[in-house]
Amino acid sequence: MTFQRARTQEQIEERKKEILNACKKIYLESGYDFITIDKISKFTSISRPALYNYYSTKEEIILELLLNCYLETGELLKPKFENLSTISKEEFSELLARTLSEQDLFLSLNSIYLLSLEKNCTQEALNRFRSQRQPFFETLHYGIKKFFPKITVKQENEFVIFLIALINGSYPITHLTDKQLKAMKISVPDYEPPKFYDICKSGIYKLIRDF
């Protein structure tokens, strides 16, 4: 079948979705280092040269995957916040940590975002990413203000900043590669990585306990 150029916005979005799904498949099966434009193209109906009509680099494709993860995670949190009238600090910590811990692709991609993605993305792509992921942060602000109305603006902003730092720092030490785990077990034979949920819940509670 002859490949036809996408002409409508709907067709363009379908092509981009196809590219994103191919990239996601490679990432989940082989990891970040194995993703290339050529490999992505082979999992789609789009030729390698034509793929550059949609994304300039593999990093821009992964960045959009991460954007989708932000939006999907925000959509999961929003009804949970809306359907509750009150919640304790412990329950809030559990709810947020549980929701985040179930979004493995989001956590994994977010942990490589600053170090590996930004340097090979255009300024336009980064601007679009930062702008379009705002609904996720709006949901966080909504939940924290709803359940802890005495929070100051400074505390609210610090919570969001520290939460992202907590997520980014916790994921790598709770999801060790086989090589990392083998290296750890040389010095600590019975070592088992901590659970992301446990670290995240404890960290969130410490962030909000003084609100």
JOZI-V490668 format. One record per pair of residues at least 6 apart in sequence whose C-alpha atoms are under 6 Angstrom apart, sorted by the first residue. I is the first residue (numbers start at 1). GAP is how many residues later the second one is. Records with the same first field share a line. If there is no record, write none. Layout:
I = GAP / GAP
This chain:
6 = 6
22 = 18 / 21
23 = 17
37 = 21
38 = 10
41 = 6 / 7
59 = 58
60 = 61
67 = 66
69 = 37
70 = 66
71 = 65
74 = 62
78 = 61
81 = 62
86 = 61
93 = 108 / 111 / 112
94 = 107
97 = 100 / 103 / 104
101 = 96
111 = 57
151 = 60
174 = 19 / 20 / 21 / 22
185 = 6
